[in-house]
Amino acid sequence: MKEKSQTSTVRIFVALAPPDDAKQELEQALRPAYEAYPRMRWNRIEDWHITLAFLGELPVAAATLLRPPLAELAAAHRPLRLALRGGGHFDERVLWTGIDGDLEGLHLLSDAVRALVKECGIPFEGRPLRPHLTLARSRRNEPLHAVEAAAGLTSFTGRPWPTRRLHLVGSNIGRGPGPIHYRDIEAWDFGGGAD
């Protein structure tokens, strides 16, 4: 198993990751916000992802249980064409960019992932999918800059790209006041099958 956990649990989610050139395109559009709001807690570009299902804190063994069915799901699912677009905020503190493209396919994929997780007997809070990519968080004790940074992304439209892989992601480092870092537990290529 690839986990190097010092605990018996790990935070797990299933996600998609934009390709590097799409992330670099967005990073370029964010340069004015990086300069204007350096004290925001900016997510690392290598950690940018689109969450399909957040499973929360689970025993490490849950990742092992999910691997075979997620591999099958990815192999049977067609790649999606998506793009990063615009900006917004949650609760005036969390800055995000939106997702454009095959949103119907994205919702169907998320539904399939969530059904698979339930079939594996893993409980999770099934919040509605709000397709986005989280970019930064305002610090609690500082002015809230997420609203202004989101306004700066209003006209951003990234180029379309195909999804390549389905990712099972874990985070059991960076807990506490420091940044959260994510790592693939495993990832699987999408096949050419229909939904």
C-alpha positions in Angstrom: 0.0 0.0 0.0 1.3 3.5 -0.9 0.1 5.3 2.3 2.9 6.4 4.7 0.4 7.0 7.5 1.5 7.4 11.1 -2.2 7.1 12.0 -4.9 4.6 11.2 -7.1 7.1 9.4 -6.8 9.4 6.4 -9.0 12.1 4.8 -10.1 10.7 1.5 -11.8 12.2 -1.6 -12.3 11.3 -5.2 -11.4 14.0 -7.7 -10.4 15.1 -11.1 -7.2 17.2 -11.8 -6.8 19.7 -14.5 -3.7 19.2 -16.7 -0.7 21.3 -16.0 -1.1 23.7 -18.9 -4.7 24.5 -17.8 -3.5 25.1 -14.3 -0.6 27.4 -15.5 -3.2 29.4 -17.6 -5.2 30.0 -14.4 -2.1 30.7 -12.4 -1.2 33.5 -14.9 -4.7 35.0 -14.5 -4.2 34.9 -10.7 -0.9 36.9 -10.7 -2.6 40.2 -9.8 -4.5 38.6 -6.9 -1.3 36.9 -5.7 0.4 40.3 -5.5 -2.6 42.1 -4.1 -3.4 39.5 -1.4 -0.2 37.8 -0.4 -1.5 36.9 3.1 -4.4 34.8 1.8 -3.7 31.1 2.2 -3.2 30.1 -1.4 -3.5 26.4 -2.4 -0.5 25.0 -4.1 -1.0 24.6 -7.8 -0.1 21.0 -7.7 -2.9 20.4 -5.2 -5.7 22.0 -7.4 -8.5 19.5 -8.0 -12.2 19.2 -8.7 -13.8 17.1 -5.9 -16.4 14.6 -7.0 -17.0 13.0 -3.6 -15.5 14.1 -0.2 -15.5 11.0 2.0 -13.9 12.5 5.1 -11.8 10.9 7.7 -11.7 7.1 7.1 -9.7 4.1 8.1 -6.7 3.6 5.9 -8.3 0.2 4.9 -11.1 2.1 3.2 -8.7 3.2 0.4 -7.9 -0.5 -0.3 -11.5 -1.3 -0.5 -12.2 1.5 -3.0 -9.4 0.8 -5.4 -10.8 -2.1 -7.5 -14.3 -0.6 -8.1 -12.9 2.9 -8.8 -10.4 1.4 -11.3 -13.4 -0.4 -13.1 -15.5 2.8 -13.0 -12.7 4.8 -14.6 -12.0 2.2 -17.3 -15.7 2.2 -18.3 -16.2 5.9 -18.3 -15.4 8.3 -21.1 -13.2 11.3 -20.6 -15.0 14.6 -20.1 -14.2 18.0 -21.8 -14.0 20.6 -19.1 -12.6 24.1 -18.7 -11.8 26.5 -15.8 -13.9 29.6 -15.9 -14.6 32.8 -13.8 -14.3 33.1 -10.1 -16.5 33.2 -7.0 -16.4 32.8 -3.2 -18.0 30.8 -0.5 -18.9 32.7 2.7 -16.7 35.6 1.6 -13.7 33.6 2.7 -13.0 30.8 0.2 -11.9 31.8 -3.4 -12.7 29.4 -6.2 -12.8 29.2 -10.0 -15.7 27.6 -11.7 -15.9 24.6 -14.1 -17.4 24.8 -17.6 -17.9 22.3 -20.3 -19.6 18.9 -20.0 -21.3 19.6 -16.7 -24.0 17.0 -17.3 -21.2 14.4 -17.7 -19.5 15.7 -14.6 -22.6 15.3 -12.5 -23.2 11.8 -13.9 -19.6 10.8 -13.0 -20.0 12.2 -9.5 -23.2 10.3 -9.1 -21.5 7.1 -10.2 -18.6 7.6 -7.8 -21.0 8.3 -4.9 -23.1 5.3 -5.7 -20.0 3.1 -5.8 -18.8 4.5 -2.4 -22.2 3.6 -0.9 -22.1 0.1 -2.4 -18.7 -0.4 -0.7 -20.5 0.4 2.6 -18.6 3.6 3.2 -20.8 6.3 4.7 -20.3 9.9 3.7 -22.1 13.2 3.8 -23.5 13.5 0.2 -23.5 17.2 -0.3 -24.7 18.4 -3.7 -22.0 18.7 -6.3 -21.0 22.4 -6.9 -18.3 22.1 -9.5 -15.4 24.3 -8.6 -11.7 24.4 -7.9 -10.7 25.9 -4.5 -7.8 28.4 -4.9 -7.4 30.2 -1.5 -8.8 31.0 1.9 -8.8 34.3 3.7 -7.3 34.3 7.1 -9.7 34.6 10.0 -8.1 37.6 11.6 -7.5 39.6 8.4 -9.7 41.5 6.0 -11.6 39.2 3.7 -10.1 39.5 0.2 -11.8 36.5 -1.5 -14.6 38.7 -2.8 -12.2 41.1 -4.5 -10.0 38.3 -5.8 -13.1 36.6 -7.3 -14.1 39.8 -9.1 -10.6 39.8 -10.7 -11.4 36.4 -12.3 -14.8 37.3 -13.7 -13.6 37.4 -17.3 -11.2 34.4 -17.0 -12.1 31.6 -19.5 -9.6 28.8 -19.8 -9.1 26.6 -22.8 -11.1 23.2 -22.8 -9.2 20.1 -21.8 -10.1 16.4 -21.5 -10.1 14.6 -18.2 -7.4 12.0 -18.1 -7.6 10.2 -14.8 -9.9 9.6 -11.8 -8.0 10.3 -8.6 -8.4 8.8 -5.1 -6.7 11.4 -3.0 -5.7 11.4 0.7 -4.5 14.0 3.1 -3.1 13.1 6.5 -0.4 15.8 6.6 -0.6 19.5 7.0 -3.2 19.3 9.7 -3.5 22.3 11.9 -2.6 25.9 11.1 -0.3 25.1 8.2 -1.3 24.4 4.6 -3.0 21.2 3.7 -1.1 19.0 1.2 -2.8 16.3 -0.8 -1.3 13.2 -2.5 -2.7 10.6 -4.9 -3.4 7.3 -3.2 -3.9 6.0 -6.7 -5.3 7.3 -10.0 -6.8 5.5 -13.0 -7.0 6.4 -16.7 -10.4 6.9 -18.1 -11.4 4.5 -20.9 -13.7 5.1 -23.9 -16.9 3.6 -22.6 -20.2 5.3 -22.4 -21.8 6.3 -19.1 
